[in-house]
């Protein structure tokens, strides 16, 4: 459950950081001494994204580490829910990976997909997918965790 909640929070932060990379003006580059250099605003957006990308990679890895336990102790539904949650990280990572190859119009479209508060069918779908997978994981795991907690308390004092 901890990995799931970390992933949910991390995905929200990652979306926001990735959206900053696609914001109008962040893709502008200055030419200095014949080499490309990111503008100050774009450099800040990139650093912000990289910080959240590292955290998101750790959160995704924590979910991946849960897969063997999910498979061994629970049904395939939990494994599928974790896998679908992990896929949401891959979608954002892919959007950012393709960023350099996109036209300004395509970048604007990706920005709309990733930015909280900007109406976007894809963003709404992604948010709904994340919420649904977290709810599925909670529905499977929380009853088991609560039952296990009660059994220990009911067993009496340990010596």
GIDA-V828175 format. One record per residue. N is the residue number from 1. RES is the residue in one letter. PHI is phi in whole degrees, -180 to 180 (999 if undefined). NEAR is the number of other ideal C-beta (glycine too) atoms within 8 Angstrom. D_FIRST is the distance of its C-alpha to the first C-alpha in Angstrom with 1 decimal. Layout:
BEGIN
n:N res:RES phi:PHI near:NEAR d_first:D_FIRST
n:N res:RES phi:PHI near:NEAR d_first:D_FIRST
END
This chain:
BEGIN
n:1 res:X phi:999 near:9 d_first:0.0
n:2 res:X phi:-61 near:6 d_first:3.8
n:3 res:X phi:-62 near:11 d_first:5.4
n:4 res:X phi:-66 near:14 d_first:5.0
n:5 res:X phi:-67 near:9 d_first:6.2
n:6 res:X phi:-63 near:10 d_first:8.5
n:7 res:X phi:-65 near:15 d_first:9.7
n:8 res:X phi:-60 near:11 d_first:10.6
n:9 res:X phi:-66 near:9 d_first:12.4
n:10 res:X phi:-65 near:15 d_first:14.0
n:11 res:X phi:-63 near:15 d_first:15.3
n:12 res:X phi:-62 near:9 d_first:17.0
n:13 res:X phi:-65 near:11 d_first:18.6
n:14 res:X phi:-65 near:15 d_first:19.6
n:15 res:X phi:-58 near:14 d_first:21.2
n:16 res:X phi:-63 near:12 d_first:23.2
n:17 res:X phi:-65 near:14 d_first:24.3
n:18 res:X phi:-67 near:14 d_first:25.3
n:19 res:X phi:-60 near:12 d_first:27.2
n:20 res:X phi:-61 near:11 d_first:29.2
n:21 res:X phi:-69 near:14 d_first:30.4
n:22 res:X phi:-97 near:15 d_first:31.8
n:23 res:X phi:-61 near:10 d_first:33.3
n:24 res:X phi:-54 near:5 d_first:37.0
n:25 res:X phi:95 near:8 d_first:38.9
n:26 res:X phi:-75 near:12 d_first:36.0
n:27 res:X phi:-89 near:10 d_first:37.4
n:28 res:X phi:-67 near:8 d_first:40.9
n:29 res:X phi:-130 near:9 d_first:42.3
n:30 res:X phi:-103 near:8 d_first:45.2
n:31 res:X phi:-97 near:7 d_first:47.7
n:32 res:X phi:-130 near:6 d_first:48.6
n:33 res:X phi:54 near:3 d_first:51.1
n:34 res:X phi:78 near:4 d_first:50.4
n:35 res:X phi:-112 near:6 d_first:46.7
n:36 res:X phi:-79 near:6 d_first:43.8
n:37 res:X phi:-136 near:8 d_first:42.0
n:38 res:X phi:-67 near:9 d_first:39.2
n:39 res:X phi:-65 near:11 d_first:40.3
n:40 res:X phi:-58 near:6 d_first:38.9
n:41 res:X phi:-64 near:9 d_first:36.6
n:42 res:X phi:-68 near:14 d_first:35.4
n:43 res:X phi:-65 near:9 d_first:34.9
n:44 res:X phi:-63 near:8 d_first:32.7
n:45 res:X phi:-61 near:13 d_first:30.6
n:46 res:X phi:-67 near:10 d_first:30.3
n:47 res:X phi:-63 near:8 d_first:29.2
n:48 res:X phi:-61 near:10 d_first:26.7
n:49 res:X phi:-63 near:14 d_first:25.2
n:50 res:X phi:-60 near:8 d_first:25.3
n:51 res:X phi:-61 near:9 d_first:23.4
n:52 res:X phi:-73 near:14 d_first:20.6
n:53 res:X phi:-64 near:12 d_first:20.9
n:54 res:X phi:-64 near:8 d_first:20.4
n:55 res:X phi:-63 near:11 d_first:17.2
n:56 res:X phi:-65 near:14 d_first:16.1
n:57 res:X phi:-62 near:9 d_first:17.2
n:58 res:X phi:-67 near:9 d_first:15.0
n:59 res:X phi:-65 near:15 d_first:11.9
n:60 res:X phi:-64 near:12 d_first:13.1
n:61 res:X phi:-65 near:8 d_first:13.9
n:62 res:X phi:-61 near:12 d_first:10.5
n:63 res:X phi:-63 near:14 d_first:9.4
n:64 res:X phi:-62 near:8 d_first:12.8
n:65 res:X phi:-66 near:8 d_first:12.3
n:66 res:X phi:-80 near:10 d_first:9.5
n:67 res:X phi:-57 near:11 d_first:12.1
n:68 res:X phi:-61 near:7 d_first:14.4
n:69 res:X phi:-67 near:7 d_first:12.1
n:70 res:X phi:-60 near:11 d_first:11.0
n:71 res:X phi:-69 near:9 d_first:14.8
n:72 res:X phi:-77 near:6 d_first:15.9
n:73 res:X phi:-103 near:5 d_first:14.0
n:74 res:X phi:-126 near:11 d_first:13.3
n:75 res:X phi:-86 near:6 d_first:15.6
n:76 res:X phi:-64 near:6 d_first:16.4
n:77 res:X phi:-61 near:9 d_first:14.8
n:78 res:X phi:-67 near:13 d_first:11.3
n:79 res:X phi:-60 near:12 d_first:13.0
n:80 res:X phi:-66 near:8 d_first:14.9
n:81 res:X phi:-64 near:12 d_first:12.1
n:82 res:X phi:-64 near:15 d_first:10.5
n:83 res:X phi:-62 near:9 d_first:14.2
n:84 res:X phi:-68 near:10 d_first:15.1
n:85 res:X phi:-66 near:17 d_first:12.6
n:86 res:X phi:-62 near:12 d_first:14.0
n:87 res:X phi:-62 near:8 d_first:17.4
n:88 res:X phi:-65 near:13 d_first:17.2
n:89 res:X phi:-62 near:16 d_first:17.4
n:90 res:X phi:-61 near:8 d_first:20.3
n:91 res:X phi:-64 near:9 d_first:22.1
n:92 res:X phi:-66 near:14 d_first:22.2
n:93 res:X phi:-59 near:9 d_first:23.2
n:94 res:X phi:-67 near:8 d_first:25.9
n:95 res:X phi:-55 near:13 d_first:27.2
n:96 res:X phi:-69 near:11 d_first:27.8
n:97 res:X phi:-62 near:6 d_first:29.3
n:98 res:X phi:-85 near:8 d_first:31.8
n:99 res:X phi:-52 near:12 d_first:32.7
n:100 res:X phi:-65 near:4 d_first:35.9
n:101 res:X phi:-92 near:4 d_first:37.2
n:102 res:X phi:-93 near:9 d_first:36.9
n:103 res:X phi:-75 near:5 d_first:39.8
n:104 res:X phi:-56 near:7 d_first:39.6
n:105 res:X phi:-66 near:6 d_first:39.2
n:106 res:X phi:-67 near:8 d_first:36.3
n:107 res:X phi:-63 near:12 d_first:34.7
n:108 res:X phi:-61 near:10 d_first:35.2
n:109 res:X phi:-64 near:8 d_first:33.5
n:110 res:X phi:-66 near:12 d_first:30.4
n:111 res:X phi:-59 near:13 d_first:30.3
n:112 res:X phi:-63 near:11 d_first:30.3
n:113 res:X phi:-69 near:11 d_first:27.5
n:114 res:X phi:-99 near:13 d_first:25.3
n:115 res:X phi:-83 near:14 d_first:26.4
n:116 res:X phi:-62 near:8 d_first:24.6
n:117 res:X phi:87 near:3 d_first:27.2
n:118 res:X phi:-92 near:8 d_first:29.5
n:119 res:X phi:-58 near:5 d_first:30.0
n:120 res:X phi:-157 near:9 d_first:28.9
n:121 res:X phi:-63 near:5 d_first:28.1
n:122 res:X phi:-65 near:7 d_first:26.1
n:123 res:X phi:-64 near:15 d_first:24.0
n:124 res:X phi:-63 near:9 d_first:23.5
n:125 res:X phi:-64 near:8 d_first:22.6
n:126 res:X phi:-64 near:12 d_first:20.0
n:127 res:X phi:-61 near:8 d_first:18.5
n:128 res:X phi:-66 near:8 d_first:18.5
n:129 res:X phi:-64 near:10 d_first:17.0
n:130 res:X phi:-61 near:12 d_first:14.0
n:131 res:X phi:-62 near:8 d_first:13.7
n:132 res:X phi:-66 near:8 d_first:14.3
n:133 res:X phi:-71 near:13 d_first:11.7
n:134 res:X phi:-63 near:12 d_first:8.9
n:135 res:X phi:-64 near:8 d_first:10.7
n:136 res:X phi:-61 near:11 d_first:11.1
n:137 res:X phi:-65 near:14 d_first:7.6
n:138 res:X phi:-61 near:10 d_first:7.2
n:139 res:X phi:-60 near:8 d_first:10.7
n:140 res:X phi:-84 near:13 d_first:10.1
n:141 res:X phi:-87 near:12 d_first:7.2
n:142 res:X phi:-60 near:9 d_first:8.0
n:143 res:X phi:-60 near:8 d_first:11.6
n:144 res:X phi:-67 near:9 d_first:11.2
n:145 res:X phi:-67 near:9 d_first:9.4
n:146 res:X phi:-67 near:8 d_first:12.1
n:147 res:X phi:-64 near:8 d_first:14.8
n:148 res:X phi:-64 near:8 d_first:14.2
n:149 res:X phi:-66 near:8 d_first:14.4
n:150 res:X phi:-67 near:8 d_first:17.6
n:151 res:X phi:-61 near:8 d_first:19.1
n:152 res:X phi:-67 near:7 d_first:19.1
n:153 res:X phi:-67 near:6 d_first:20.6
n:154 res:X phi:-74 near:6 d_first:23.1
n:155 res:X phi:-72 near:6 d_first:24.2
n:156 res:X phi:94 near:4 d_first:26.2
n:157 res:X phi:-69 near:3 d_first:26.8
n:158 res:X phi:-100 near:4 d_first:26.4
n:159 res:X phi:-112 near:2 d_first:29.3
END
